[in-house]
Amino acid sequence: MRRSLHGLVTLAWSLACAAVQAQAPDADGWQYEAGRGLRHEAAGLTLGGYVTGELQKPSNDSSQARISHVSVFLWWEPTDALKVFGEIDQENVVARVRERGRFEDRAERRASLERLYATWTIDDALVLRGGKFLTPVGRWNQRHADPLTWTPSRPLLTRTVHPQNVTGVMASGTLTPAGQPLEYALYASNGAEWAPDPRQDLFSTVRGLRAVLPVGAAWQFGVSYARYEQRGSREPRELQGADLRWAAAGWEVSAEWLRTAAVNPAPPFGPGGGGGFGTTGNPFGGGGTFTTAAVVPGPAPLPRDPGTPPLALPTQGAWVQAVAPLWPQWFAVVRVERVRDTSSVDKVRQDTAGLVWRPTAMVTLKLERQHTRGRSDLAADAWAMSASVLF
């Protein structure tokens, strides 16, 4: 463990030092700024990204070491109004599991198209977007890049309850009703997903909105709503969410609540039988989603009238996270999570404590300990460390 941590620190620091040394513009007009990418001002092009290395030790499994993400961003701004953005993420470039005293290669490499969209800015009140973008639900899912988060792991709600990407259209902007700024986003998709992630139950249709109300310099309140169907379950569902963030002088508190349910649910023990959670993915990464129409073992279901909608159990949960500055560049993090299928006894309770060191704006090193009670197939007790570098 100590040797692996030293390796992560050395990797992060070496990449940071190399980047800092390459900031002078070259003869072709390219200029690199550490943490902000390589930019060509005349062409309106910027190339950036990040690299993340991780070490994980689940309590019931072998140690895992991997270069989990090599993400590349590309911005193109041909005019002030038009912007094109793309992100490709190479997952598990290197992945090794410790078996019989030595690490063995277990890499399941996969290139993922995270985002590819164009935006047209009409004014501050209306920005149009088309393409593949992050689902506008809550705060975490829209700022989930490893260097920007406080823990190596994501909250369960942000990786299991709804698809993380949408391919469609969106209108967003900032309105000022009664002189108070209100940020909004309206989005829609008919399910034509670009480069679909096979680990997620993707949208087949979705119509949604998100609104954020800033209050002063420290507070932000958000709400999310969507009506949708997913390819796996094919049942109309409704999503409701609320979130908040307070930040001042290095301190931060954030929280999110989310609930999804069928629009016209069948009775829990009527025609169609019982139901519960099904899962895919792993407890440490972005893959996986609840497939809430999965059937739990039990008596054979009664025949269902074809006109009766399939059984769908509501899912709800919440997480609260607090960040406290310890001394310059060092922070303590605590997060508490609860996720529950409200029509059964299935419940996950997960507590996370972490330590974060940010020696520069482009380098982040994290250590966390997770304790989980309940659904061990969704998450497990584990130690995790990560080193992330923006380039």
N, C-alpha and C positions, 0 to 999 in steps of 0.2 A: 504494500500500500504506500509506504513512504517513498519507495523508488519510483512508483507510478506518478505520485503527486509531483515529485521533483521533475519528472519528464514533461508533465503538462505545463508546469511553470516555465521550464526552459524553452519549450516550443512557443508558448505565447510571447515570452520576452524577446526571443530571437526574431520572430515575425514583426513585432512592434519596432524593434531597433532597425531592421532592414527597411521598413516602410518609412521611418522618419528620415533616413538618409537619402530618400529619393524624391525630394519635394521641389527641386529646381526645374523650371520649364525647359524642355528640350527644343531643338531647332525646328521641329515640326509643329510646335504650338501646344504640345501636350504638357500638362502640369499635374503632378500628383500631390495631394494633401492627405496626410495620415488620417485615416478614419472617415474620409469623405470621398475617396476614390480618385481615379485618373480622369482628368477633364480636358476636353478640347473646346475652348470657348467659342471659336469661330464656327465650328460644326454643331455646337449645342449638344455634344455627346459627353456622357459621364459613365465610367465603368467602375463598379465597386463590388462589395460583397463581404462575406465573413467566413471564417473557418472555426469549427468547434471540435475539440477533443474531449472525450468523456471516459470516466472510469466508474463502473457501477458494481456494487456487491449486494445483491438481494440476500435476505436471510435464509431463503430456501433454495438457492441456486448458486451456480459458479460465478466467479468474478468475470466481468466483461470490460474490455478496453476497446475503444473505437474512435476513429475520426468520423463523427456522426453526421456532420454537415459541411459541405463546401458549397456555399451559395454564391451565385454571381448575379449582380444587378446591372441592368443597362437602362439608362435614361437617354432619351432623345427629345430635345426641345427645339424643333425647327423654327417655331415662332413663339411669341409670348403666350399665345392662347392655346397652342397645341402641344401636348406632351404624350410621349409613348414610353411605357415602362414595362420591363420584363424581368422575371426572376426564375432562374433554373437552379434547383437544389440537387446536388449529388449526395445521396445518403449512403452511409456505411462504406465509405471509401476504403477504410481499413477497419476490420472488426475481429477481435480475438477473444476467445473464452478460455479461462484457465481450467485445464483438465489434467489430473494426475501430476500436478506440480509444474505444468508448463502451459503456455498459451498456444492454442490451436486456432487456425484461421476459420472463422465462421461468418465471413462477410456475405451479406445479401445485398449487393450493390444495386442501387436503383436511382435513375435520373428522374426528377419530378419537375414538371412545369408548375410552379407555384402561382405565378401571376403573369399575365400578358394582356395589357389593355391600353387604350388611347383615351385621353381626356381632352375635352374642348371647354375652355373657360370663357363663358359669356360675360360674367361679372362675379362679384363675391357671393351673390345670392343664387347663382345657377352655374353649376359645373356638370357637364354631361360626360358619362364614361361608358365605354363598351368593351367587352372582352372578358377575360378571366381575372377575378379579383377575390380578396379575402372576404368571407361572409361578414357583413356588418352586424354582428351580434356581440354585445359586451365590449370590454376594452381589450382583454388579453389577446383575442384572436386576431386583432388588427395590428398588434405590436408584439408578435410572438418570436421575432428573431432573437436568438440566444444572447447576443451582446446587450440587448435592450431589456431583458427580463432579470428578475432577482433570484430565480432558482433554476437548477438544471431541468426540473420536471415542470410540466404544465398542470394546472388544476384539472381534475377529472372532468368537470363540466365543460371545459373548453376543448376537450379532445374526444368526447364520447357521445354527446347528446345531439349534435347537429353537424352536417358536413362543413368542412372548414373553408371550402371554396365555392364560388358561384361563377358560372359563365353566362353572362347576360348583359343587361343595361342598368345604369344607375344615374339618378339625378341627385346632386348634393349641393350644399352651400351653407351660407350663414344669413339668417334673417334677423331683423331687429324689431320684434314686436314690443311696443311700449318702451323702446329704447334699450331693451335687454337683448344681447346676442343669443341666438338659438341656432345651433348647428343641426342639420338634418341630412338624412340620406334615404331615398326611396329606390328600391331595386326590384328587378323581376327577371325570371329566367324560365324557359320552357324545357330545360334539361339537356340542351345540346352541349355537354361538358367537353372542353378541350383537354386532351391528354388526361383522361380520368384516372383517379387513384383507385386501384382495385381493392385497397384496404378499407375504403369508406363506402357507406350506403349513400350514394349521391342523390341530389335533388332530381326529381323528374319534372316538377314544377315548383316555383316559389314566388311569392309576392311578399315583400317585407319593407319595414321602415325602421329607422333608428334616429333618435333625437338626443342631443346633449346640451344641457344648460349649464354654462359656466356661471359661478357665483363668486364674484371677487377674484382675487388672484390665486386662492388656495383650493376652492371647491369646484367639483364638476359632478353633475348628476346626469345619468343616462337611462333611457328606456329603449327596449327592443321589442319588436313584434313581427310575426311572420305567419302566413298560411302556406302550407306546402305539402307535397307528397315526396316520398323517397322511392327509389327504384326497387329496393328490396321488399318493403312493406306494402307499397301501393295503397295507402290509406290517407285520407285528408287529415292533416294535423295542424295544431295551432301552437305557436311558441310565444311565450311572454317572458320578458326579462327586465331587470332593473340593476343598475350598478352605480357606484360612486367612487370618487377619489378625492383625498385631501392630501396636500403636500406643502411643506413649509420648512425651511432651514435644514434640509436633509432628512426630515421625518416624512413618512408617507403611510397612509392607511387607504386601502382599496378593498372593495367588496363587490360581489356579484351574486344575484339570485336568478334562477332560471327554472321555467316549468314548460313542459310540452305535454300535450294530450291530444287524443283523437277528437275530431270535430263532432262525430256522431258515434261514440263508443258503444260497443255491444255490452250486455251485462256480463260481469266477471265470471259467473258460473251458469250462464244460460247457453243458448245455442252457440256453438263455436268453441266451447270448452274454456280452459284456463290459459293464462299466458304469463310471460315474464321477460326478463332481460336475456339477450344473447349478446355476445361480444366478439370482436376481432381486435387484433393489434396487440401491443405490449405495454406494460405499465410505465415505460420510460420515454416513449416517443410520441410522435404526432399521429400514428396510425390508429384506426379503430373507431367503432361507433356502436352505440347501443342499437340493436335491432329489436324493438320492443314488441314485435309480434311473434317472437319465438315461443314455442310451447314448452312448458316445464313438464317433467315426468308426472304421470297421474293416470286417472281413469280415462278410457277412450272418450273423446268428445262426442256429444250428440250431433246428429246430422244438422247442418246449418242451412237455413233458407237462403237461396242465392241472393235475395234482396236485402239480407241483413249485413251490415258492414262488419268487417273482421274485428275481433277483439283487439283493443289497443290500451295498454296500461299507461296511465300518466306517469311521467318522470319529473322529479323536481329536486333541487339541491341548491346549495349556496357555499361560497367560500369567502373568508375574510383574511386579509394579509396585512401585516404591519412591518414597517422597515424603520430601524433606529440607527442613527450614526453613532459609531463607537469612538472613533478617532479619525483623523483625515484619511480618506480613501477606504476605510473599513466600515462595514455595515452588518447588523444582525437582522435576520428575517424570520418571522413566524407566520405560518399559515394554518388555518383550520378549515377543513372541508367536510361537508355532509352531502351525500347523494342518496336518494331513496326512490324506489318504485312504490308509489302510494297505495297500490292495490294488493301488495303482498308484504312479506316481512323482509324482503331483500333491501339491504342498506349497506352503504360504505361510509366509514368514518376514518378520515385520514388527517394526521397532524404532521406538519413539516417544520423543522427548525434548521436554519442555515446561516452561513457566514460568507460574506462577499468582500472581495478585494478588487478595487478598480484603480490600479496605479496610474493609468492614463485614460483618456476618453475613449480610446480604441481597444483597450484590453480589459477583460473581466474574468476573474477566477472565482469559482463558487464551490462551496462544500455544503451538503445537506444530509439530514437524517430524516427518514420518513417512517412513521408508525401507523399501521393500518389495522382497523378492526372491521370484520364483516366479510365482504366479498373478496376473497383472496385471488379470485380469477381476474378481477379488475385491477388490483394494485396489491403490492406486497411490501413488507418491511424491507428497507434497503438503505444503504449508504450510497451517495453519488457525489462525484467531483467532476468539474468541467472547466475548460479554459477556452475562451472565445476571443477572437481578434477580428475587428473590423478593418478592412483594407480598401 
